[in-house]
Amino acid sequence: MITAEHLKNLSSYGARDLNRMLSISGHRVKIKTAKFLGLTNGGQFCYTVTVADDPDLGRLPQGKVFLSYDAETDSITADI
């Protein structure tokens, strides 16, 4: 079960938190900004993010990051 505390915590991650979680999950990206969008139909916490890009392009690409919470192991994983 996802408790109210878990819900509050997992819906308020910032760029630093997502960078840490993605690194732990084996992804190598540098997120600049993050905004919580909501829960997916599969129960994942969805964030829209801007990712550091090549300065020659003059823009930051956007994407999504998904956090999953496993209540049995009390662990969080991140995926792109």
C-alpha positions, 0 to 999 in steps of 0.5 A, spaced: 500 500 500 502 507 498 501 511 504 499 518 505 506 519 507 509 515 501 504 519 496 506 526 498 514 524 498 513 521 491 509 526 488 514 532 490 521 530 487 525 535 484 531 535 479 536 533 484 532 527 487 530 524 480 537 525 478 539 521 484 534 516 483 536 515 475 543 514 477 541 509 482 537 505 477 543 505 471 541 511 467 546 517 465 542 523 464 542 530 467 535 533 469 535 540 469 527 541 471 522 537 474 514 537 475 510 532 477 504 530 472 500 525 476 499 517 477 499 513 471 494 507 470 500 503 472 501 506 478 507 510 477 509 517 479 510 521 472 514 527 472 515 531 466 523 534 465 528 538 461 534 534 460 541 538 459 543 538 452 548 540 447 549 547 448 550 548 440 542 546 440 540 552 444 534 548 447 533 543 453 529 537 450 523 535 454 522 528 457 518 524 462 521 520 468 517 515 472 518 513 479 515 506 481 514 504 488 515 497 491 511 496 497 514 489 499 521 491 499 520 499 500 524 501 494 523 506 489 526 505 482 526 510 476 525 509 469 525 514 463 
